[in-house]
Amino acid sequence: MAEKAGLDIPAVMDTISKGAAQSWQMENRWKTMTAGKFDFGFAVDWMRKDLSICLDEARRNGASLPVTALVDQFYAEVQRMGGARWDTSSLIARLNAADTKKS
């Protein structure tokens, strides 16, 4: 959203990372995410494996996990984009691809 609004990305990241949005991922991956580099950390394939375990257990015990299912779908789209070995910050690539399709 900040990029589309023409804002200074480093300034935005510096500002929002000091509040509730602060996280290790935010502080350590924002530069690589905005550069489209996803060669770090936990791979999408591994995340989908873990999400599958979680969703399977939820189905067995009757829990409803709609947000988890949606995130799993998003990561499936990243895999189809060729990002199976990209790290989990690559969700931004899926968002950017969806925005490009709308244009």
KEROLUM-717337 format. One record per residue (C-alpha): residue in one letter; y, z, x. Coordinates in steps of 0.5 Angstrom, whole numbers, plus 500, padded with zeros to 3 digits. Each point is the difference from the previous one (the first is absolute). Layout:
# KEROLUM-717337
<node><rest>A</rest><north>Y</north><up>Z</up><east>X</east></node>
...
***
This chain:
# KEROLUM-717337
<node><rest>M</rest><north>500</north><up>500</up><east>500</east></node>
<node><rest>A</rest><north>505</north><up>502</up><east>506</east></node>
<node><rest>E</rest><north>498</north><up>493</up><east>503</east></node>
<node><rest>K</rest><north>502</north><up>496</up><east>494</east></node>
<node><rest>A</rest><north>506</north><up>504</up><east>499</east></node>
<node><rest>G</rest><north>502</north><up>498</up><east>507</east></node>
<node><rest>L</rest><north>501</north><up>507</up><east>502</east></node>
<node><rest>D</rest><north>499</north><up>502</up><east>507</east></node>
<node><rest>I</rest><north>493</north><up>502</up><east>501</east></node>
<node><rest>P</rest><north>500</north><up>505</up><east>506</east></node>
<node><rest>A</rest><north>506</north><up>504</up><east>496</east></node>
<node><rest>V</rest><north>496</north><up>500</up><east>494</east></node>
<node><rest>M</rest><north>493</north><up>502</up><east>503</east></node>
<node><rest>D</rest><north>504</north><up>505</up><east>504</east></node>
<node><rest>T</rest><north>503</north><up>503</up><east>494</east></node>
<node><rest>I</rest><north>494</north><up>500</up><east>495</east></node>
<node><rest>S</rest><north>495</north><up>503</up><east>505</east></node>
<node><rest>K</rest><north>504</north><up>506</up><east>500</east></node>
<node><rest>G</rest><north>499</north><up>502</up><east>493</east></node>
<node><rest>A</rest><north>494</north><up>500</up><east>496</east></node>
<node><rest>A</rest><north>497</north><up>493</up><east>502</east></node>
<node><rest>Q</rest><north>500</north><up>503</up><east>507</east></node>
<node><rest>S</rest><north>493</north><up>499</up><east>503</east></node>
<node><rest>W</rest><north>496</north><up>498</up><east>507</east></node>
<node><rest>Q</rest><north>499</north><up>493</up><east>497</east></node>
<node><rest>M</rest><north>507</north><up>499</up><east>498</east></node>
<node><rest>E</rest><north>503</north><up>503</up><east>507</east></node>
<node><rest>N</rest><north>495</north><up>496</up><east>504</east></node>
<node><rest>R</rest><north>498</north><up>493</up><east>496</east></node>
<node><rest>W</rest><north>507</north><up>498</up><east>497</east></node>
<node><rest>K</rest><north>502</north><up>496</up><east>506</east></node>
<node><rest>T</rest><north>493</north><up>496</up><east>501</east></node>
<node><rest>M</rest><north>499</north><up>500</up><east>492</east></node>
<node><rest>T</rest><north>507</north><up>496</up><east>500</east></node>
<node><rest>A</rest><north>498</north><up>496</up><east>505</east></node>
<node><rest>G</rest><north>493</north><up>498</up><east>497</east></node>
<node><rest>K</rest><north>496</north><up>503</up><east>505</east></node>
<node><rest>F</rest><north>494</north><up>504</up><east>498</east></node>
<node><rest>D</rest><north>496</north><up>501</up><east>506</east></node>
<node><rest>F</rest><north>500</north><up>507</up><east>500</east></node>
<node><rest>G</rest><north>496</north><up>506</up><east>497</east></node>
<node><rest>F</rest><north>495</north><up>500</up><east>494</east></node>
<node><rest>A</rest><north>497</north><up>493</up><east>498</east></node>
<node><rest>V</rest><north>501</north><up>498</up><east>492</east></node>
<node><rest>D</rest><north>492</north><up>499</up><east>500</east></node>
<node><rest>W</rest><north>499</north><up>507</up><east>502</east></node>
<node><rest>M</rest><north>505</north><up>502</up><east>495</east></node>
<node><rest>R</rest><north>497</north><up>496</up><east>494</east></node>
<node><rest>K</rest><north>493</north><up>503</up><east>502</east></node>
<node><rest>D</rest><north>503</north><up>507</up><east>499</east></node>
<node><rest>L</rest><north>504</north><up>498</up><east>494</east></node>
<node><rest>S</rest><north>493</north><up>497</up><east>497</east></node>
<node><rest>I</rest><north>496</north><up>507</up><east>502</east></node>
<node><rest>C</rest><north>506</north><up>504</up><east>496</east></node>
<node><rest>L</rest><north>500</north><up>495</up><east>494</east></node>
<node><rest>D</rest><north>492</north><up>500</up><east>500</east></node>
<node><rest>E</rest><north>500</north><up>507</up><east>499</east></node>
<node><rest>A</rest><north>506</north><up>500</up><east>495</east></node>
<node><rest>R</rest><north>496</north><up>496</up><east>496</east></node>
<node><rest>R</rest><north>494</north><up>504</up><east>501</east></node>
<node><rest>N</rest><north>504</north><up>507</up><east>498</east></node>
<node><rest>G</rest><north>504</north><up>497</up><east>494</east></node>
<node><rest>A</rest><north>507</north><up>500</up><east>504</east></node>
<node><rest>S</rest><north>505</north><up>495</up><east>499</east></node>
<node><rest>L</rest><north>504</north><up>498</up><east>506</east></node>
<node><rest>P</rest><north>504</north><up>494</up><east>498</east></node>
<node><rest>V</rest><north>505</north><up>500</up><east>506</east></node>
<node><rest>T</rest><north>494</north><up>500</up><east>505</east></node>
<node><rest>A</rest><north>497</north><up>494</up><east>497</east></node>
<node><rest>L</rest><north>507</north><up>497</up><east>500</east></node>
<node><rest>V</rest><north>500</north><up>501</up><east>507</east></node>
<node><rest>D</rest><north>493</north><up>498</up><east>501</east></node>
<node><rest>Q</rest><north>502</north><up>493</up><east>497</east></node>
<node><rest>F</rest><north>506</north><up>499</up><east>504</east></node>
<node><rest>Y</rest><north>496</north><up>501</up><east>507</east></node>
<node><rest>A</rest><north>495</north><up>495</up><east>497</east></node>
<node><rest>E</rest><north>506</north><up>495</up><east>500</east></node>
<node><rest>V</rest><north>502</north><up>502</up><east>507</east></node>
<node><rest>Q</rest><north>492</north><up>498</up><east>502</east></node>
<node><rest>R</rest><north>501</north><up>494</up><east>496</east></node>
<node><rest>M</rest><north>506</north><up>498</up><east>504</east></node>
<node><rest>G</rest><north>496</north><up>501</up><east>507</east></node>
<node><rest>G</rest><north>502</north><up>507</up><east>501</east></node>
<node><rest>A</rest><north>493</north><up>504</up><east>500</east></node>
<node><rest>R</rest><north>502</north><up>503</up><east>507</east></node>
<node><rest>W</rest><north>507</north><up>501</up><east>499</east></node>
<node><rest>D</rest><north>502</north><up>507</up><east>499</east></node>
<node><rest>T</rest><north>502</north><up>503</up><east>494</east></node>
<node><rest>S</rest><north>507</north><up>499</up><east>500</east></node>
<node><rest>S</rest><north>499</north><up>493</up><east>499</east></node>
<node><rest>L</rest><north>501</north><up>501</up><east>493</east></node>
<node><rest>I</rest><north>507</north><up>498</up><east>501</east></node>
<node><rest>A</rest><north>497</north><up>493</up><east>502</east></node>
<node><rest>R</rest><north>497</north><up>500</up><east>493</east></node>
<node><rest>L</rest><north>506</north><up>502</up><east>497</east></node>
<node><rest>N</rest><north>504</north><up>495</up><east>504</east></node>
<node><rest>A</rest><north>495</north><up>494</up><east>498</east></node>
<node><rest>A</rest><north>501</north><up>502</up><east>492</east></node>
<node><rest>D</rest><north>507</north><up>500</up><east>501</east></node>
<node><rest>T</rest><north>500</north><up>493</up><east>503</east></node>
<node><rest>K</rest><north>495</north><up>497</up><east>494</east></node>
<node><rest>K</rest><north>506</north><up>502</up><east>495</east></node>
<node><rest>S</rest><north>505</north><up>496</up><east>504</east></node>
***
